[in-house]
């Protein structure tokens, strides 16, 4: 019985840690660039961003794992270079161009 509890704890901890992997999404200045990359308008989201001169619209693709940044299926901007940066989930912030 003791081994069973240990295995369960190890599996649970591993699952939690894997789920905490940084996630990112591509940020676009133009809606059309997002749609061109993802080939599906429903995968793009619009938001507003505060700047020194007010607010402006920004567009985001879907979330993907940071480890998939080089995978074109998850990050088409790795090839197209249409995105203007990336947004990070959790403690991160806006990062480098194209999600890489």
SULQUI-V29693 format. One record per residue. N is the residue number from 0. RES is the residue in one letter. SS is DSSP state (2 for helix, 1 for strand, 0 for the rest). PSI is psi in whole degrees, 0 to 359 (* if undefined). D_FIRST is the distance of its C-alpha to the first C-alpha in Angstrom with 1 decimal. Layout:
# SULQUI-V29693
N_RES_SS_PSI_D_FIRST ; N_RES_SS_PSI_D_FIRST
This chain:
# SULQUI-V29693
0_X_0_324_0.0 ; 1_X_2_319_3.8 ; 2_X_2_321_5.5 ; 3_X_2_317_5.2 ; 4_X_2_321_6.6 ; 5_X_2_315_8.9 ; 6_X_2_317_10.2 ; 7_X_2_316_10.8 ; 8_X_2_317_12.7 ; 9_X_2_315_14.6 ; 10_X_2_318_15.7 ; 11_X_2_314_16.7 ; 12_X_2_318_18.6 ; 13_X_2_317_20.3 ; 14_X_2_318_21.4 ; 15_X_2_314_22.9 ; 16_X_2_320_24.7 ; 17_X_2_324_26.1 ; 18_X_2_344_27.3 ; 19_X_0_4_29.2 ; 20_X_0_139_31.4 ; 21_X_0_136_35.1 ; 22_X_1_147_36.9 ; 23_X_1_164_40.6 ; 24_X_1_149_43.4 ; 25_X_1_142_47.0 ; 26_X_1_135_49.7 ; 27_X_1_147_53.1 ; 28_X_0_343_56.5 ; 29_X_0_132_57.6 ; 30_X_2_315_56.1 ; 31_X_2_324_57.6 ; 32_X_2_320_56.0 ; 33_X_2_312_52.5 ; 34_X_2_322_53.3 ; 35_X_2_319_54.8 ; 36_X_2_316_51.7 ; 37_X_2_352_49.2 ; 38_X_0_22_51.6 ; 39_X_0_110_50.4 ; 40_X_2_333_51.6 ; 41_X_2_346_48.5 ; 42_X_2_353_46.5 ; 43_X_0_140_48.8 ; 44_X_1_147_48.7 ; 45_X_1_147_51.5 ; 46_X_1_170_51.3 ; 47_X_1_150_53.7 ; 48_X_1_133_53.7 ; 49_X_1_133_55.6 ; 50_X_1_179_58.1 ; 51_X_0_334_60.8 ; 52_X_0_13_63.3 ; 53_X_1_219_61.2 ; 54_X_1_149_58.7 ; 55_X_1_161_58.6 ; 56_X_1_140_56.6 ; 57_X_1_158_53.8 ; 58_X_1_141_51.8 ; 59_X_1_142_48.2 ; 60_X_0_183_46.5 ; 61_X_0_160_42.9 ; 62_X_0_145_39.9 ; 63_X_1_162_38.4 ; 64_X_1_141_36.1 ; 65_X_2_327_38.1 ; 66_X_2_346_36.8 ; 67_X_2_12_38.7 ; 68_X_0_328_42.0 ; 69_X_0_357_43.6 ; 70_X_0_114_42.6 ; 71_X_0_331_45.7 ; 72_X_0_326_43.7 ; 73_X_0_328_42.0 ; 74_X_0_77_44.8 ; 75_X_0_338_48.2 ; 76_X_2_347_50.0 ; 77_X_2_330_48.9 ; 78_X_2_312_51.7 ; 79_X_2_331_54.0 ; 80_X_0_28_54.0 ; 81_X_0_333_54.9 ; 82_X_0_155_52.5 ; 83_X_0_358_53.7 ; 84_X_1_191_50.3 ; 85_X_1_152_46.7 ; 86_X_1_136_44.9 ; 87_X_1_143_41.4 ; 88_X_0_166_38.7 ; 89_X_0_232_37.0 ; 90_X_0_354_38.7 ; 91_X_0_184_41.1 ; 92_X_0_191_44.7 ; 93_X_0_135_47.4 ; 94_X_0_208_47.4 ; 95_X_0_165_49.2 ; 96_X_2_138_51.3 ; 97_X_2_11_49.8 ; 98_X_2_12_46.1 ; 99_X_0_*_46.2
